[in-house]
Amino acid sequence: MDLLGPGVHIYCANHPLDHMQRRTGQEIMSEVVIGDDVWIGGHTTINPGVHIGKRSVIGSGSVVTHDIPSDVVACGNPCRVIRSLR
C-alpha cells in the first residue's frame, strides 16, 4: 500500500527540447514507477520517467527529478537521498 499526501503531482508527459519538434505539438510519454509501500509527502512533484524504489519515503514538497532507490528517505529540490532505512 502506497501513501500519498495531499497535492502530490505525478507527471508522465514531456515535450521535446528541440524548438522545431515542439512546434509540431509532439508529446513524449515516460512512465513513472512507484514501488510498494512508498510514502510520498504532500505537495511533492514527480517528473516523467522517475522510478521510486520499494519502501522509500519522499519528504513533503520534494521535486523528484531522478530515480530514488529502495529503503531510503529522500527530500528536497531536487530530491536527494538523505539517509538509509536499512
Secondary structure, 3 states (H helix, E strand, C coil): CCEECCCCEECCEECCCCHHHHHCCCCEECCCEECCCCEECCCCEECCCCEECCCCEECCCCEECCCECCCEEEECCCCEEEEECC
